[in-house]
Amino acid sequence: MSDRADTIEDRPEPDATDEHAEPTEADDRPDPTATDRRARISPGHVGGVVLGALAVSLYATWMAADLVGRWLLFPVVAVVAGYLLHQRETGREQLVFVGYTLAGLLVVTPVVVVLPDAVAGFDVGATTMLFMTSNALLFVLFALLAGVVAAVTFRLDRGRGIVQHVRQTRAD
């Protein structure tokens, strides 16, 4: 082996993908394409967060009123929904989040509405109460409403769907 191959002048330039490359001054500069969180806080963004969190928390509070006190559920759901909505970049993404969340809440509404009666110990068992005609119709009605909300949200989301959102969230 020659000594010439070991000199600094003959070494190839480090590639951007080279994990052993030494940091340079360019690496210390902030990425100009990175979104500054403070720049995202606009009246429109905050309004979307507040309205979306209000819609989700009002429905969740109405749905679970017989299980948990409204005074406890409303602020908890509002804060969690507001935090999750604030992570969305655009108004469309916020609307998609609210649409899928409301569709999910609509699906579980019949179970949450029947749950206090099943726990209270009526003369019929929980499985009998679940398959009563009125409760089955209630489930079908809310499932249809959830399907409509999810379909409208899917179209608004340009056909991406919730699975792609979950995969994108895990990748980030």
Phi, psi and omega in degrees: 000140182270156178286340183294327182291341182267358181282155183295323184297329184270353179288141178289155177297141179292135179281156179297336180266000181286118184284345180261007181290145179281143180293148179242177178296329180294332179288336182278342180285145179292151179288120182291342180271351180291139181277126176279125184300324181294330180288336180282342183278096177237165179301324178293319179294313180296320178298319177295320179296313182294314180294319178294316178295323178295315180297314181293316183289326176295317179292317179297322178294317177297317184296318187255024184298328181278346182263314186229147179298140180297325182296336179268317186288319184302307182294325180295311180294321180297318181291315180295314179296319178297319177297314181293324178291326180295335179288343180281138185283316188242167176296326178296316178296324177295316180295322177295318178299314180296319180298312179293324178294315178294324177297318177295319178294324178296324180294319183273354181303312181299324179293316181291327179288323182276337185304314179299324178292322180291324181284331184293344176085048175293174183293339180261155180283171182295320180290324177295318180294324180295323184261015173295150184301316182295321180288325177294318177295322177298318178297316180297318179300311181289328176294321177295316177299318179296323178296320178294313180298318179293322180293318178296319179295320178299317178293320178296329181275008179062035174076017180283315178083166186287331180296318179294325178295319179294317179296320180293321179294320179291326181289328181284000000 
